């Protein structure tokens, strides 16, 4: 008899359990016990970096080699992979996209994605051998994985800025796959996105490639995992919601990905269905925005404002993973791995990790029409603009998640862990970059823990001057405080 993939994974997991657990313990030990100082990992050489504008001054080397920050700033580790949670489970690994919400009595509620696959049980919420699985209501999990539930999903943290302590944290979405990014809604929920298009089969009870809505609560609760199928089945990355209309914009993490727009049938009720569309630039069918050198296509200049038309697309739950190819055939613009996305004051910013002549990354800005989502767009269209493309790794490289600060700056999370085959990375470390409202890039922080581990989930507290961010490996969630500056002046 042949050996199934799941049986092979189980056998490999069993034989490697001690190795995986040893690595996990090693990772935990390197960042120290709760309340204790972290110990220093192996130093990583620091490459020179540049800024187009100096906002906070030079970075100060962290003696614990976790996070270098400017003078006056400090960080605190709030959560680590493997920590015991309030619900009796463990903090899952690979923390990714994240957002904050105002909680009761001045608390901050963070909802955090976990980009976990199906065979990473040594860092899953349910324990290495799923020994903690009985602590959850399995009916609320999306995919039970034919006996071994999938490990992606979200956790929720309740943080008290006054004490600097996490009061509770718990699993809030479970049984999904590779929850990479997502986005906050104006009606107090988080949309968590699967970056996969795995189909039901031997290892999956259900198809994947969907977005899920997670209600925000400070009380431990695992939400019913209901896929928002009308929002499309593709390599989801991030979303941003327009408050006036409840329209949801979506990125696709493919080298030939599209930008999608979901118009819900009922505002604030995404599960009620709606209409999916793809972004097209008027009079420039299937515009290639990537600016790759080898294509021979005309380069899209930084700053040019392009009128947009949104095109309906059907069969949004296709099992063929063909939304982007069918959309491009309709005339949709093509983007180089759309990742982070965030709604600002009246615009939506999104990052394309591999865009640009040297494939170092791009940031786009979309300004919705005053008649967004209605027939009035024909006379008053929304506009797309290539906002940043430095083509200089010492200024910006491989932008992934991004966020808009309360005073208007963009905060960019770098991810150099998986470079394109043709790209030589100049900086082995990842940085948090800031962008002023004038479009100038500055450097705010440097990851010194692991040179190939990405920053993810940058976001600001709604009621306190604190920024939160994840370092995906070894799985840390940090709170950063300090003398923030309003750069609008």
N, C-alpha and C positions, 0 to 999 in steps of 0.2 A: 504493500500500500504506500502511496505517496504521503509525504508529510505536508500538512497544510501550513500556510504562512503563519496562522495564529499559533499552531502547535510549535513551529520553529521559534517564533518569538518567545513563547512561554519557556521553551527549553533553554534558549539563549539567555533569557532573563534569569532563570534559575541558576544557571552556571556562572552568570556574571553578577549575581546578587551581592556577593561579598565585595567584589570590585566596585560596583556602583555605590554600595552603601559606604564603602571606605572613602570614595571620592566625595560623597555627600558630607560625611563627617569632617573630612579634611576642609571642604569649603566652609562648613559652619565654623570650624575652629579658627580659620584664618580671619574671620571677621569678628571673632570673640563672642562670648556669652552675652545675653541680655544684660545691659547695665554696665558691662565691662569694656575696656578699651580694645579695639581691634588690633590684631597683630599684623605686621607688614608682610605682604607677599614679595615675591622676587621683583626687584626693580625693573622697570621698563624704560628704555631710553626715551628722552623727551626731544621731539623735533621742534625746530623753531616754528612759530606761528605768527601770523600777521592779523591785523585788524584794519578795516577801512577807517574806523574812527575809534578813539580811546574813550570809553565810558567809565569803567571801573578801575582802570589801572592794571598792573601786571598780576598774574596768578601767583599765589603763595603755595609753595610745596607742602602738601599734607604729610606730616610725619607718619601717618598710618597708611599712606599710599592708597587712598581710596578716591578722594575728590579734592583737586586743587581749586581754590576759590580766591577771589580778590580780597584785599585787606578789608576787615570789618565783617565779612560773611562767615557763617559757620553752618555745619550740617549735623543732623542727627539721624541715626539709623532707626527707622520706625518698625521695620518688618524684614524678616529674612526667610528665605526658602527653608522649610522644615520646622518653623516655629509652630507650637501648638496654638490652635485657634479656639475661640469661645465655643464653637459647636463640636469640639472634640476631634476635628480633622486637623490636617497639617497645611501650612501655607504652601501652595503649589509653586513650582519653579517657573522660570521664564516670564516674569512680570513684563507687561508691554503697555499698551495704551491705557489711559487713565483720565479721570475727570473728578472734579470736586463739586460738592453741593452743600448748601447751608443746612446744618443739622440743628436739633433743639439745644437751647441754652448755650449758644455760641460755639457748639461743636462743628467740626468739619467732617463730612462724610466723603470718603474716597471710594470710587468703584474702579476696580483694577482688573484688566485682562490678563490671561495667562496663555502664552503661545505654546501650548503643550500638544504633543502628538499622542498616539495611542500606545506607545511602548516605553513610556518614560516613568514607570511606576515608582522608581526609586526617588523621584521628586514630585509625586502626585499627592493630591489631597487625601487619598484613601489609604495611604501606607504602601510599603514595598510589595506586600502580598495581598493588598486590598483588605487588610484586616480591620480597617475602620469603616468599611462600606456600610455596615449595619447601622451606623449612626445617621444615615441620610434616608429620606423617603425616595426610594429608587424610581417611583412613578413620576417624580419631577425631573429626572434626568432625561436628556434628549435621546442619547444613543447608549444603550447598555452594553454594546459591543459584544453581543452573544456571550455574556457572562462576565466580561471585564469592561466596565464602562469607560468610555473615552475620558481623557483627563483635562481637556481644555475647559474654559469657562471663565467665570469672574469671581473675585472675592471683594467683600466690602469691609472697609475699615472705618471706625469712628474715632476721631482724633480730637483731643482737647488742646487748643493752642495755649491755654493758660498754664497748663502743667507740662505740655510737651509730651504727653503720653497717649498711646493708643488704648482706648478703653475696651474695645472689643473688635474682633475681626472674624469673618465667617464666609463660607462658600455661598454665593448668591446665584450662580448659574453653573450647571454641570452637565457632563455628557456630550460636550461639543468638541470640536477639533480646531487647533491652531487659531485661537482667538487673538488676533494680532492687534488691531486697533478698533476704532469705533468712534463714538461721539456722544456728547451730552445733548439732551433735548431740553427745550424751555419748560416742559411740563414735568420736570423732576424725574427723569429716567435716563438710563444709559443704553445705547445701542451697541451691542457687542458683535463683532464681525468675524466670520470664519474665513481664513485665508487658505482655502482648499476647495477642490471640487470632487472629492472622493465619493464614489457611489456605493449604494448598498451592495453587500456581497459577503464574502467570508468573514471579514473583520468588522463590517459595519452592518447594523440592523437597518440603518436609514441612510438616505443621501445626505451629503453635506455641501456647504458652499452658501450658507445663508447668514442673514443678520437676525439677532435676537434682542428683544427689549427686556431690560432689567429694571424693575421699579427700585427707587432709592428709598431705603429704610435704615433706621439705626438699630432696629431689633433683628436678631439673627433669623434669617428666613431664606430658604432655597426657593427661587421662583420656578414656576412651571416653564419649561423650556419649549417655547412655541416659535417655530421658524417663521419669519416674515417673508414668505415665498414670493409675494408680489413685488418685492424689492429686488428680485433677480437672484439667479444662482450663478456665481462667478467667483473669482479670487478676490473676495472683498478685502478691503484694507481699512479705510476710515470713512467717516461720514461727518457732515455738518448740517445743521438744521436752521432754516431761515425762520425766525420767530413770527413774522407777520403772517406767513402762509402755511407753516408746518411742512414746507417742501424739504425733502432730504436729498442732499448732494452726496455722491459716493465716488470713491476712487477704486481703481483696480490695479493690483500689483502684478502686472505683466508687462514685458518689454514692449508690447503692442497694445497696451490697455486703453480703455476709454474712460470718460467721465460720464456718470449717470445722474439722472434726476428722477426722484420718485415723488409724484404728486398724490397724496393720500386722498381717498374718496371722502373721508371724514377727518377734518383737522384734529390732530393730536390722537388719532386712533389708527395707528399704522396697521394693526392686525385686520382692519376692515377692508384692506385692499386699496388699490389705486392704479395709477398709470406710470409705467417706466419709460424714460426717454434717454437719449444719448446726445451729447453736446456736439454740435457741428458749427463750424465757422462759415458765415455767409459768403457766398461767391468763391469759396476755396474748399471744394469737395475733398474730403478725406485728408485734410491738412496734416502733414507730419510736423508736429511741434518739437520733436526730439532733438533736432539740430545735430544729428550724428554726421560725422565728417564723410563716411563712406557712401552715404545714400545719394549724394549729388543733388539733393533737394535744396531749394533756396532756404537760407537760414531765417528763422523767425527772430526779428530784432527785439531786444529788451525794450519794454516801454510802449510798444505799438498797441493801440486799442483796437480790438477786433470785435465786430458785431457778431452775435451768436444767434443760431436758430436751434431749437431743441426738436429732435425727431423721435416719433413714437417707435418702439420696438416691441415685437410680439414674442410669444413662446418664451417667456422670461424664466421659466423653470426648466429649460431644456437640459437634457442629460448629456448633450454633445459638447458642452463647454464651448459654445460658438457664439455667444452674445457679442463678443468683441469683433469677430470676423464679419458677422452679419451687420453689425452696426457700422463698421468701416465701409462695407459695401453700400450702405445707405448714404454715406457721406460724412460719417462722424470723424472728428479729429482724433489722431492717435498720439498717445503719450507714453513716455518712458518710465514705466513702473510708478504709477501714482500711489503715494503712501499717505503721510499725514495730511489732515484737513481740519480747518477750524474756522468758525464764523466770527468775524470781527464786529465792527460797528454796523457797516452796511456792505460788507464784502466777505467773500469766502477765499481763504488762502489754502493752497495745497502744494505739496512737494512731489517732485518726480526724481526719484533717487538716482537714476542712471542717465538723466538728460544732459544735453550739452555736448559740445564738440569733443571735450576730453572725458565725457561721461562722469563728471564730478557732481552733477545734480542741478536741478532747477527749482524755482519757486514761482508758482503762478498765482494770479489774483483774478477772481471772477466777481464782477459787480452786477447783482441782479437787476432786472428791469423793474421800474416802478409798477409795472403790470405783470410781474413775474407769474407764470403759470396760467395766464389768460390770453385771449386773442389779441389783447392790446400790445403784446410783445412784437407783433409784426411792425408796428410803427415806432415802438420804443423798446428796442431789444436790450438784453443784457450784454455786457462786454467782457471779453477775456484779454488778459495782459500777461506776457512773460515778465515777471516782476524782478527776478534775480537769476543770473547765470554767470557767476564769477569765473568759471573754468580755471580755478586756482585752489588747489587742495589746502594751501596754508590759510585760506580765508573761509572756505566752506567745502565740505566733501561728504557725499552720500547722506543727504538730508532724509530723515525718516519721519518720525512723529514731529509735530509742531504745535504751538499754542500761541494765543494772543494774550499778552500781559494786560492788566487793567488799564495801563496808561498807553497802550497801543503798540508796544514793541512786539515783534515776533520772537519767539524762542524756538530755536531749531535743534533737534536731537540728531546727532550724527550716528551712522551705523556703517562702519567699515568692515564688518565681519564677513561679508560675502561679496567680494569685489567681482566685477565682470571679468571674464577671462582675458580680455584684451587690455585691461587697465592695471597699471602699476600704482599701488597706493603709496603716496608720499608720506602720509602721517600714520604711524601704527596705532596712535591713540585716538580716542573719540572725544569730541568737544561738545559743549553746549554753546551755540552761537546766538547772539542777539542781533536783531535788525531794527534799527530806529525807524520811526514813521517816515523819515526822509530816505529810507532804503539803504542805509549804510550798515555794514556788518561789523560787529564787535565780538570779542571772545569773552565768555563769562565763566566757564568751568571746564575742567579737564578730568577725564576718567583715568586715574592712575592704578586702579585695581587690576584690570585685565585689558590689554591693549586692543583686543579684538571684540570686546563686549560692548554692545550698543547701549546708548542712552535711550530711554523710552518714557512715554507717559508724562512729559512735562506739563504742569498745570498749576494754577494759582488758587489759593484759598479764597472763597467768596467774601470772607468777613475778617481776614487777618493777613498781614503782609508776609505770607509764607509761600514758597514755591515747593512743589513736590516733584520728584522724578524717580524713575527706576533705573538701576543698572542691571541688565538682564542676567548676566552671569557675574557673581554667583547667585543672584536673586535678591537684590536689596531695594527697599523703598526708603527714600531719604526725604527729610524736610530741610529746606534751606531758608535761612533768615539772614537779614543784613540791611545795609543802608541802600535800598533801592532808589533809583533815580528816574524821574520823569523826563524823558528825552524829547518831549514834544516841543519844548521851548528852543 
